[in-house]
């Protein structure tokens, strides 16, 4: 060994290697400087580091053969002739394998567009692959804080998100989206969550980084500790500790270090104001703003949130963030007229909002004042100015879905998937839209890609099982749900889906037991509401209308604790089928309830929509048509395409009841071409039977039985078709199937009574 060391020193190998290490360090530093200065892909720094490491064998060979003092050899040694080219080839191959699929160009790209003033502007936009998708969890509080200081847990990360939001390289995920999930896991205030669980939850929402830490009291101020973790392995990307008396000044300091830890480059043209300029100079107003936000989104106390935000805006009327949040809370509280006041005030002080929120505020203003064209134009402008901003496309998607624009929604979702393939939730949304468009194969492909990419995610298997069930692939659906149960044996969602599957195939006892089990497993109000929603369908399916109403009322009790009034009212509308099945008196009572729940402008089209269904079910078809026309006019003015589709279906039902079977059939067929479904197909089969078109009726009804073979109404309709065709045995068989489902139906449930009478008539 000493001889080898002497030989290496004589050949000056250590000296040359030291020079190479120094030069390599300089190269890496220069590349890092170039990346920051010219906003190049950060992959270049890693390319340089890997390259200098891979080229070490070449440097060692050159040092060994050419480092010895004296005249160099004239002929290259054989080892160099073979070794150096081989090392260079290996270096190129490894670099290609590691970085061949990466974007090694600039981290930004230029777009040229017209702004809202008609001026042409050129913008540098962050490419989506270099954005940092990050969730900042609420910070835990140290000793020395009282209940009045609890807002700091949510306020510090909230202020950081606000401060960083103007930079497109930072893509925040608001932690409140995990509130219900954390409540189910025993953390209703979202505090004290173990880091391992935070990492798991960050992965579930496809975050790249997550932040966690503490706020502690010092003698004269605060000490904030924030750790930024890589979501894939939990490693710490950076730890930031700051102390001081001015909390908002600390947030400004921390935001600079957050950008460094996340690798977000500094660049010109990004709004970089102190966070108090975005929020308020009045610290008490800022505290009330975050207290109000926490009251709404954590404590789910809407009234308390509204009062706190009223106080914040009274302290500082130019506090646009608080004004806009107050608008949102009043909107969710069905207080539309009151909501206009803070929205208009926010509009008057738009300069206090970051650019993204300015677009949202303007669009909301136009939509709320029913100026749909301008609202849509604002959203389109946002997308044109920021073609890589997922938040812009998300807002456009909401607008498109409200207009019933499925083709546009699919285009937007496809763009979102291109922007960030890591966000698997987009794949499930793509599957939903493709299914709405009748593209079952495309929906299956999207869901198969999802479960392949996220094999341990329960919702993916649940969504796939729903599609398989609708296609009549019941065993495949059960296999998907069995896989989900292996992942999470205590999932109320999976047990509920299994119960629905059992219901549809006729395992009624197992279905009822499954819903009871799911209700026991449900840990949050939203989970219990979801199970009760399934239970409503179970009882209505079986003709137990009085039980369905009880389940609907229980659903309202649970949902009231988890949903704001506006969302609850919109969800409650779907219960109309239960109350019309219960009779005119119950339906009119439900109608009165909805009149009290729905505010303007929703009631301008939703109340006449409900009236048209109630009047039609009671036989007053003239009144039903009048109400229907009112609903259509209002929905057209608001460009609510999804509502217009529902209204077309209601019109088909009115025509069917009025004996205009040809019109009803045309309506049902047109609707099925856009959005096929079992209930629509059953309505088509029923109307074809009434029109005497028995072959077509039988075909539609048999197809409707494929996904839901135990559905009693479909079986009864098919029995009537078979009876009319002289197939008494087939009619009896399907009547028995219907009555098996209606075994415990209410005594006054007319479809079950008619089925029993028909069975007796046929001697079954």
C-alpha positions in Angstrom: 0.0 0.0 0.0 2.8 2.6 0.8 4.4 1.8 -2.6 1.0 2.4 -4.4 0.7 5.7 -2.5 4.2 6.8 -3.5 3.5 5.9 -7.1 0.2 7.9 -7.1 2.0 10.9 -5.7 4.9 10.5 -8.2 2.4 10.5 -11.0 0.7 13.5 -9.4 -2.7 11.7 -9.4 -3.9 13.3 -6.1 -2.9 16.7 -7.4 -4.7 16.4 -10.7 -7.8 15.0 -8.9 -7.8 17.9 -6.5 -7.6 20.3 -9.5 -10.5 18.4 -11.1 -12.6 18.6 -8.0 -12.0 22.4 -7.7 -12.7 22.9 -11.4 -15.8 20.7 -11.1 -17.1 22.7 -8.2 -16.6 25.9 -10.2 -18.5 24.4 -13.2 -21.4 23.4 -10.9 -21.5 26.8 -9.3 -21.4 28.5 -12.7 -24.3 26.3 -13.9 -26.2 27.0 -10.8 -25.7 30.7 -11.3 -26.8 30.4 -14.9 -29.9 28.5 -13.9 -30.9 31.2 -11.4 -29.8 34.2 -13.6 -31.4 33.0 -16.9 -34.3 31.0 -15.4 -33.0 27.7 -16.9 -34.3 24.3 -16.0 -33.0 23.4 -12.5 -32.2 20.0 -14.0 -29.0 21.5 -15.4 -27.4 21.6 -12.0 -27.9 17.9 -11.5 -26.8 17.2 -15.1 -23.5 19.0 -14.3 -23.1 17.2 -11.0 -23.7 13.7 -12.5 -21.5 14.4 -15.4 -18.4 15.4 -13.3 -18.9 12.3 -11.2 -19.2 10.0 -14.2 -16.1 11.4 -15.8 -13.9 10.6 -12.8 -12.5 7.4 -14.4 -11.4 9.4 -17.5 -9.6 11.9 -15.2 -8.0 9.1 -13.2 -6.7 7.5 -16.4 -5.3 10.7 -17.8 -3.6 11.5 -14.4 -2.1 8.0 -14.2 -0.7 7.9 -17.8 0.2 11.6 -18.2 0.8 12.9 -14.7 4.4 11.6 -14.3 7.1 14.3 -14.5 9.1 14.2 -17.7 8.4 13.8 -21.4 4.9 12.4 -22.1 4.6 9.1 -24.0 4.0 9.6 -27.8 1.6 6.8 -28.2 -1.7 6.6 -26.3 -1.8 3.5 -24.1 -4.3 0.8 -25.1 -6.2 1.3 -21.8 -6.8 4.9 -22.7 -7.8 4.1 -26.2 -10.5 1.8 -24.9 -11.3 3.2 -21.5 -11.8 6.9 -22.2 -14.3 6.4 -25.1 -16.1 3.7 -23.1 -16.3 6.1 -20.1 -17.6 8.9 -22.4 -20.2 6.6 -23.9 -21.3 5.5 -20.4 -21.6 9.1 -19.3 -23.8 10.0 -22.3 -26.0 6.9 -21.8 -26.5 7.5 -18.1 -27.3 11.2 -18.6 -29.7 10.2 -21.3 -31.4 7.7 -19.0 -31.6 10.1 -16.2 -32.5 13.3 -18.0 -33.6 12.4 -21.5 -37.3 12.9 -20.6 -36.8 16.1 -18.7 -37.3 19.6 -20.0 -33.8 21.1 -20.2 -34.9 24.4 -21.7 -35.9 27.5 -19.8 -38.1 27.2 -16.7 -40.4 29.9 -18.2 -42.0 30.6 -21.5 -43.3 33.8 -23.2 -46.9 34.5 -24.1 -48.2 37.6 -25.9 -51.8 38.5 -25.3 -54.1 41.4 -25.1 -55.0 42.6 -21.6 -58.4 43.8 -20.5 -57.5 47.3 -21.6 -56.8 46.1 -25.1 -53.0 46.6 -24.8 -50.7 43.9 -26.1 -48.4 42.6 -23.3 -45.7 40.0 -23.3 -45.5 37.8 -20.2 -43.0 35.3 -18.9 -45.0 32.3 -17.5 -43.7 29.5 -15.3 -43.8 26.1 -17.0 -46.0 23.6 -15.1 -43.3 21.0 -14.6 -41.3 23.5 -12.5 -44.1 24.7 -10.3 -44.0 23.6 -6.6 -47.3 22.0 -5.6 -47.3 22.6 -1.8 -49.6 22.3 1.2 -48.9 24.2 4.4 -50.5 22.5 7.3 -51.7 24.6 10.3 -48.9 25.2 12.8 -49.1 23.8 16.3 -49.1 26.3 19.2 -46.5 26.2 22.0 -47.1 27.0 25.6 -48.1 30.5 26.6 -50.9 30.9 24.1 -54.6 31.1 25.0 -57.8 30.3 23.1 -57.8 33.9 21.6 -54.5 33.1 19.9 -55.6 29.9 18.2 -56.0 31.8 14.9 -52.2 31.9 14.6 -52.2 28.2 13.7 -54.1 28.9 10.5 -53.1 32.6 10.1 -49.3 32.1 9.7 -49.5 29.5 6.8 -52.5 31.4 5.4 -50.5 34.7 5.3 -47.5 32.8 3.8 -49.8 31.4 1.0 -51.1 34.9 0.4 -47.5 36.4 0.2 -46.3 33.7 -2.2 -49.4 33.5 -4.4 -48.3 36.1 -7.0 -45.5 33.8 -8.1 -46.8 31.1 -10.4 -43.9 28.8 -9.4 -45.7 28.4 -6.1 -48.9 26.3 -6.4 -50.6 26.2 -3.0 -53.1 23.6 -1.8 -55.3 25.1 0.9 -55.1 22.8 3.9 -58.8 23.2 4.7 -59.6 20.7 1.9 -58.4 18.0 4.3 -60.6 19.2 7.2 -63.2 16.4 6.9 -60.5 13.7 6.3 -58.7 14.8 9.5 -61.9 14.9 11.5 -62.5 11.3 10.6 -59.0 10.5 11.8 -59.5 12.2 15.2 -58.1 15.7 14.4 -61.2 18.0 14.0 -59.1 21.2 14.6 -56.4 20.0 12.2 -53.7 20.4 14.9 -51.3 17.9 16.5 -51.3 15.8 13.3 -48.2 13.5 13.2 -45.8 14.2 10.5 -46.2 10.7 9.0 -49.9 11.3 8.6 -49.3 14.7 7.0 -47.0 13.1 4.5 -49.6 10.4 3.7 -52.3 13.1 3.3 -50.1 15.3 1.1 -49.6 12.3 -1.2 -53.3 11.7 -1.4 -53.9 15.2 -2.8 -50.8 14.9 -5.0 -48.7 17.6 -3.3 -45.0 17.7 -4.0 -44.1 19.4 -0.7 -45.8 19.9 2.6 -45.0 22.3 5.4 -45.3 21.7 9.2 -44.1 23.5 12.3 -44.9 25.4 15.4 -45.5 28.9 16.7 -44.0 29.6 20.1 -44.2 32.6 22.5 -41.0 34.5 23.3 -40.5 37.2 25.9 -41.6 40.0 23.5 -43.0 38.3 20.5 -43.1 35.1 18.4 -40.8 32.3 17.3 -42.0 30.5 14.1 -40.5 27.2 13.1 -41.5 25.9 9.6 -40.1 22.6 8.2 -40.7 21.9 4.5 -40.8 18.2 3.6 -40.6 16.3 0.4 -44.0 14.5 0.1 -42.7 11.4 -1.5 -40.3 10.4 1.3 -40.8 12.9 4.1 -37.3 14.2 4.0 -36.7 17.8 5.1 -36.1 20.1 2.2 -35.5 23.1 4.5 -36.1 24.2 8.1 -36.8 27.9 8.8 -36.8 29.5 12.3 -37.6 33.2 12.8 -38.2 35.3 15.9 -39.6 38.8 16.2 -42.3 41.0 17.5 -44.0 41.8 14.2 -45.8 38.7 13.0 -46.4 39.9 9.5 -42.8 41.0 9.1 -41.8 37.5 10.1 -44.0 36.1 7.4 -42.3 38.3 4.8 -38.9 37.0 6.0 -40.1 33.3 6.0 -41.6 33.6 2.5 -38.1 34.4 1.1 -36.6 31.3 2.7 -39.6 29.2 1.6 -38.8 30.1 -2.0 -35.2 29.1 -1.5 -36.1 25.8 0.1 -38.5 25.0 -2.7 -36.1 26.1 -5.4 -38.3 28.9 -6.7 -36.1 31.4 -8.6 -36.2 35.1 -8.1 -37.4 36.9 -11.2 -38.5 40.4 -12.3 -42.1 41.3 -12.8 -43.6 39.4 -9.9 -45.7 41.3 -7.4 -43.6 41.3 -4.2 -45.3 43.5 -1.7 -45.2 43.1 2.1 -47.9 40.8 3.2 -49.6 43.5 5.2 -50.1 45.4 2.0 -52.1 42.4 0.6 -54.0 42.0 3.9 -54.2 45.0 6.3 -52.1 47.3 8.3 -54.6 46.8 11.2 -53.2 43.7 13.0 -56.5 43.2 14.9 -58.4 43.1 11.5 -55.9 40.5 10.2 -56.5 38.4 13.3 -60.3 38.6 12.9 -59.9 37.7 9.2 -58.1 34.4 10.1 -60.4 33.7 13.1 -63.4 34.1 10.7 -61.9 31.8 8.1 -61.2 29.2 10.8 -64.7 29.5 12.2 -66.1 28.7 8.8 -63.7 26.1 7.5 -62.5 24.4 10.7 -65.3 24.9 13.2 -67.9 25.0 10.5 -69.7 27.8 12.2 -70.9 30.0 9.4 -72.6 32.6 11.6 -69.5 33.1 13.7 -67.3 33.4 10.6 -69.6 36.1 9.1 -69.6 38.2 12.3 -65.8 38.0 12.6 -65.3 39.1 9.0 -67.8 41.9 9.4 -65.7 43.1 12.3 -62.5 42.8 10.3 -64.0 44.8 7.4 -65.4 47.4 9.7 -61.9 48.0 11.1 -60.4 48.3 7.6 -62.9 48.7 4.8 -60.1 48.5 2.2 -59.2 45.0 3.5 -60.2 43.3 0.2 -59.3 39.8 1.2 -61.6 40.0 4.1 -64.3 41.7 2.0 -64.1 38.9 -0.5 -64.2 36.2 2.1 -67.2 37.8 3.7 -68.9 37.8 0.3 -68.2 34.0 0.0 -69.6 33.3 3.5 -72.7 35.3 2.9 -73.2 33.6 -0.5 -72.9 30.2 1.2 -75.4 31.4 3.8 -78.0 32.1 1.1 -77.7 35.8 1.8 -77.3 37.0 -1.8 -78.4 40.6 -1.4 -76.1 41.1 1.6 -73.2 39.4 -0.3 -73.2 42.1 -3.0 -72.1 44.8 -0.5 -68.6 43.3 0.4 -68.1 42.1 -3.2 -68.6 45.6 -4.5 -66.3 47.0 -1.9 -63.6 44.4 -2.8 -64.1 45.4 -6.5 -63.4 49.0 -5.5 -60.1 48.0 -3.9 -58.9 45.3 -6.3 -55.3 46.6 -6.0 -55.3 44.9 -2.5 -55.8 41.5 -4.1 -53.1 39.4 -5.9 -53.8 39.0 -9.6 -55.4 35.5 -9.4 -58.0 36.7 -6.9 -58.7 39.8 -9.0 -59.8 37.6 -11.8 -62.0 35.6 -9.4 -63.5 38.7 -7.8 -64.4 40.2 -11.2 -65.9 37.0 -12.6 -68.0 36.5 -9.4 -69.2 40.1 -9.7 -70.4 39.6 -13.2 -72.0 36.2 -12.6 -73.8 37.4 -9.5 -75.2 40.4 -11.4 -76.2 37.9 -14.1 -73.9 39.4 -16.7 -72.8 36.0 -17.9 -71.1 37.1 -21.1 -68.7 39.5 -19.2 -68.1 36.9 -16.4 -67.1 34.3 -19.1 -64.9 36.8 -20.8 -63.0 37.5 -17.6 -62.3 33.8 -17.1 -61.2 33.4 -20.7 -58.9 36.4 -20.3 -57.4 34.8 -17.2 -56.7 31.6 -19.1 -55.2 33.5 -22.0 -52.9 35.5 -19.8 -51.8 32.5 -17.8 -52.0 29.4 -20.0 -50.2 27.3 -17.4 -52.1 28.3 -14.4 -54.1 25.3 -13.1 -56.2 27.6 -10.9 -57.4 29.5 -13.9 -58.4 26.3 -15.7 -60.1 25.1 -12.5 -62.3 28.2 -12.4 -63.1 27.8 -16.1 -64.1 24.2 -15.4 -66.6 25.4 -12.7 -68.2 27.8 -15.3 -68.3 25.2 -18.0 -69.9 22.6 -15.7 -72.6 25.1 -14.6 -73.4 25.7 -18.3 -73.6 22.0 -19.0 -70.7 22.2 -21.4 -69.4 18.7 -21.2 -67.2 19.0 -24.4 -65.6 22.1 -23.0 -65.2 20.5 -19.6 -63.4 17.6 -21.1 -61.1 19.9 -23.0 -60.2 21.8 -19.9 -59.6 18.7 -17.8 -57.4 17.3 -20.6 -55.4 20.5 -20.4 -55.2 20.2 -16.6 -53.9 16.7 -16.9 -51.2 17.9 -19.4 -50.2 20.7 -17.0 -49.7 18.3 -14.1 -49.9 14.5 -14.7 -49.1 14.1 -11.0 -52.6 15.3 -10.1 -54.5 12.0 -10.4 -57.8 13.5 -9.3 -58.1 15.0 -12.8 -58.2 11.5 -14.3 -61.3 10.7 -12.2 -62.9 13.9 -13.3 -62.1 13.0 -17.0 -63.8 9.7 -16.4 -66.9 11.4 -15.1 -67.2 13.7 -18.1 -66.5 10.9 -20.6 -69.2 8.8 -19.0 -71.6 11.7 -19.3 -70.8 11.9 -23.0 -71.5 8.2 -23.4 -67.8 7.3 -23.9 -67.7 4.3 -21.5 -64.4 3.1 -23.0 -62.7 6.4 -22.5 -64.0 6.5 -18.9 -62.7 3.0 -18.3 -59.3 3.9 -19.7 -59.0 7.0 -17.5 -59.9 5.0 -14.4 -57.6 2.1 -15.3 -54.8 4.6 -15.7 -55.7 6.1 -12.3 -55.7 2.8 -10.3 -52.5 1.8 -12.2 -50.8 5.0 -11.1 -52.2 5.1 -7.6 -52.7 1.4 -6.6 -53.2 2.1 -2.9 -55.9 4.8 -3.4 -59.4 3.7 -2.3 -61.5 6.3 -4.2 -60.0 5.1 -7.5 -61.3 1.6 -7.0 -64.7 2.9 -5.8 -65.1 5.0 -8.9 -64.0 2.2 -11.2 -66.5 -0.1 -9.4 -69.3 2.4 -10.1 -68.6 2.4 -13.8 -68.3 -1.4 -13.9 -71.6 -1.7 -12.0 -73.3 0.7 -14.5 -72.1 -1.4 -17.4 -73.5 -4.6 -15.8 -70.0 -6.0 -14.9 -71.1 -6.8 -11.4 -68.4 -9.4 -10.6 -65.7 -7.0 -11.8 -67.2 -4.3 -9.6 -67.2 -6.5 -6.6 -63.5 -7.4 -7.3 -62.6 -3.7 -7.4 -64.4 -3.1 -4.1 -62.8 -6.1 -2.6 -59.4 -4.6 -3.5 -60.5 -1.3 -1.9 -61.5 -3.2 1.3 -58.0 -4.7 1.5 -56.5 -1.2 1.4 -59.0 0.2 4.0 -61.1 -2.4 5.9 -62.9 0.4 7.8 -63.9 2.6 4.9 -67.6 3.6 5.1 -67.5 4.6 1.5 -66.5 1.1 0.3 -69.0 -0.6 2.5 -71.7 1.7 1.2 -70.7 0.9 -2.4 -70.9 -2.8 -1.7 -74.4 -2.3 -0.2 -75.5 -0.5 -3.4 -74.1 -3.3 -5.5 -76.0 -5.9 -3.4 -79.2 -3.8 -3.8 -78.9 -3.6 -7.6 -78.3 -7.4 -8.0 -81.1 -8.3 -5.5 -79.2 -9.3 -2.4 -81.6 -7.1 -0.3 -80.7 -8.5 3.2 -77.0 -8.0 2.5 -77.7 -4.5 1.2 -79.6 -3.4 4.2 -76.9 -4.9 6.5 -74.3 -3.1 4.5 -75.8 0.3 4.9 -76.2 -0.3 8.6 -72.5 -1.3 8.8 -71.4 1.8 6.7 -73.4 4.0 9.1 -71.6 2.5 12.0 -68.2 3.0 10.3 -68.9 6.6 9.3 -66.7 9.0 11.4 -67.8 12.4 10.2 -71.0 14.3 9.4 -70.1 14.2 5.7 -69.5 10.4 5.8 -72.7 9.8 7.6 -74.6 12.1 5.1 -73.1 10.1 2.3 -74.3 6.8 3.7 -77.7 8.3 4.4 -77.9 9.4 0.8 -77.4 5.8 -0.2 -80.0 4.7 2.3 -82.6 7.1 0.8 -82.1 5.4 -2.5 -82.3 2.0 -0.9 -85.7 2.7 0.7 -87.1 4.4 -2.4 -85.9 1.4 -4.6 -87.9 -0.9 -2.3 -91.0 1.2 -2.2 -90.5 2.1 1.5 -91.3 5.7 0.9 -91.9 6.6 4.6 -88.5 5.2 5.5 -86.9 7.1 2.6 -88.4 10.3 4.0 -87.0 9.5 7.4 -83.6 8.9 5.9 -83.9 12.2 3.9 -84.6 14.1 7.1 -81.7 12.4 8.9 -79.5 13.4 6.0 -80.5 17.0 6.4 -79.6 16.8 10.1 -76.1 15.4 9.3 -75.5 17.6 6.3 -76.5 20.8 8.1 -73.4 20.3 10.4 -71.1 19.8 7.4 -72.4 22.0 4.6 -73.2 25.7 4.3 -76.9 26.4 3.7 -76.4 27.1 -0.1 -74.7 23.8 -0.8 -77.2 21.9 1.4 -80.2 23.5 -0.5 -78.7 22.5 -3.8 -78.1 19.0 -2.7 -81.6 18.8 -1.1 -83.3 19.5 -4.4 -82.5 15.9 -5.5 -85.0 14.6 -2.9 -88.0 15.7 -4.9 -88.5 12.2 -6.3 -89.0 10.8 -2.8 -91.7 13.4 -1.9 -93.5 13.1 -5.2 -93.6 9.3 -4.6 -95.2 10.0 -1.2 -98.1 11.9 -2.8 -99.3 15.4 -3.5 -99.4 16.6 0.1 -95.8 15.5 0.9 -94.6 17.0 -2.4 -96.2 20.3 -1.7 -94.7 20.4 1.7 -91.2 19.7 0.2 -91.9 22.5 -2.2 -92.6 25.0 0.6 -89.4 23.9 2.4 -87.4 24.6 -0.8 -89.0 28.0 -1.2 -87.6 28.9 2.2 -84.2 27.5 1.5 -83.4 28.8 -2.0 -82.5 32.5 -2.4 -82.3 34.7 -5.4 -81.2 34.1 -8.1 -81.4 30.3 -7.6 -85.1 30.3 -6.8 -85.9 32.2 -10.1 -85.3 28.9 -12.0 -85.2 26.2 -9.3 -88.6 26.8 -7.7 -90.5 26.7 -11.0 -88.5 23.6 -11.9 -89.6 21.9 -8.8 -93.2 23.2 -9.3 -93.3 21.6 -12.7 -92.4 18.2 -11.2 -94.9 18.5 -8.3 -97.8 19.7 -10.6 -97.1 17.0 -13.1 -97.1 14.3 -10.4 -100.4 15.6 -9.1 -101.9 15.6 -12.7 -102.1 19.4 -13.1 -100.3 19.4 -16.5 -101.3 22.9 -17.5 -99.8 24.3 -14.4 -96.7 22.1 -14.9 -96.2 23.5 -18.4 -96.5 27.1 -17.2 -93.9 26.5 -14.4 -91.7 24.7 -16.8 -91.6 27.6 -19.2 -90.7 30.0 -16.4 -87.8 27.7 -15.3 -86.5 27.4 -18.9 -86.6 31.2 -19.4 -84.6 31.9 -16.2 -82.1 29.1 -16.8 -81.5 30.3 -20.4 -80.8 33.8 -19.1 -78.2 32.4 -16.7 -76.8 30.0 -19.3 -77.2 27.0 -17.0 -76.9 24.2 -19.5 -77.0 21.5 -16.9 -80.3 22.7 -15.6 -81.7 23.0 -19.1 -80.9 19.3 -19.7 -82.9 18.4 -16.6 -85.7 20.7 -17.8 -85.8 18.8 -21.1 -86.3 15.6 -19.2 -89.1 17.0 -17.1 -90.8 18.2 -20.3 -90.6 14.7 -21.6 -92.3 13.4 -18.5 -95.0 16.1 -18.8 -95.6 15.1 -22.5 -95.7 11.4 -21.5 -98.4 12.1 -18.8 -100.3 14.2 -21.4 -100.4 11.3 -23.9 -98.0 13.0 -26.4 -95.9 9.8 -26.6 -94.1 10.7 -29.8 -92.8 14.0 -28.4 -91.8 12.3 -25.1 -90.0 9.5 -27.0 -88.1 12.0 -29.1 -87.0 13.9 -26.0 -85.9 10.8 -24.1 -83.9 9.6 -27.1 -82.2 12.9 -27.6 -81.3 13.0 -23.9 -80.0 9.5 -23.9 -77.7 10.4 -26.8 -76.1 13.1 -24.6 -76.2 11.4 -21.2 -77.4 7.8 -21.1 -78.7 6.4 -17.8 -80.9 3.6 -16.4 -83.8 5.8 -15.2 -83.9 7.6 -18.6 -83.9 4.3 -20.4 -86.7 3.0 -18.3 -88.7 6.1 -19.0 -88.1 5.5 -22.7 -89.1 1.9 -22.5 -92.3 2.8 -20.5 -93.3 5.4 -23.1 -92.6 3.1 -26.0 -94.9 0.5 -24.3 -97.7 3.1 -24.0 -97.2 4.0 -27.6 -97.7 0.4 -28.6 -94.1 0.0 -29.9 -93.5 -3.2 -28.0 -90.4 -4.5 -29.7 -88.5 -1.3 -29.1 -89.9 -1.1 -25.5 -88.7 -4.6 -24.7 -85.2 -3.9 -26.1 -84.8 -0.7 -24.0 -86.1 -2.3 -20.8 -84.0 -5.4 -21.1 -81.0 -3.2 -21.7 -82.0 -1.2 -18.6 -82.0 -4.4 -16.5 -78.3 -5.2 -17.4 -76.8 -2.7 -14.8 -79.7 -3.0 -12.3 -81.2 -6.5 -12.8 -83.2 -6.2 -9.5 -84.9 -2.8 -10.2 -88.6 -3.4 -9.5 -90.0 -0.6 -11.7 -88.0 -1.8 -14.7 -89.1 -5.4 -14.1 -92.7 -4.3 -13.7 -92.6 -2.4 -17.0 -91.0 -5.3 -18.8 -93.8 -7.6 -17.4 -96.4 -5.3 -18.9 -94.7 -5.4 -22.3 -94.4 -9.2 -22.1 -98.1 -9.5 -21.1 -99.1 -7.4 -24.1 -97.1 -9.7 -26.4 -98.8 -12.7 -24.9 -95.8 -14.0 -22.9 -97.6 -14.6 -19.7 -94.9 -16.8 -18.1 -92.3 -14.1 -18.8 -94.6 -11.4 -17.4 -95.2 -13.5 -14.2 -91.4 -14.0 -13.8 -90.6 -10.3 -13.9 -93.6 -9.4 -11.7 -92.2 -11.7 -9.0 -88.8 -10.1 -9.3 -90.4 -6.7 -8.9 -92.4 -7.8 -5.8 -89.3 -9.4 -4.3 -87.8 -5.9 -4.2 -91.1 -4.5 -3.0 -91.6 -7.1 -0.4 -91.8 -4.5 2.4 -93.2 -1.6 0.4 -95.6 0.8 2.0 -99.2 -0.4 1.9 -100.2 2.6 -0.1 -97.3 2.5 -2.5 -99.2 2.4 -5.8 -96.6 0.6 -8.1 -96.3 -2.3 -5.7 -100.1 -2.6 -5.3 -100.5 -2.5 -9.1 -97.8 -5.2 -9.5 -99.6 -7.5 -6.9 -102.9 -7.0 -8.7 -101.4 -7.8 -12.1 -99.7 -10.9 -10.7 -103.1 -12.1 -9.3 -104.7 -11.4 -12.6 -102.2 -13.5 -14.5 -102.6 -16.3 -12.0 -99.1 -16.1 -10.6 
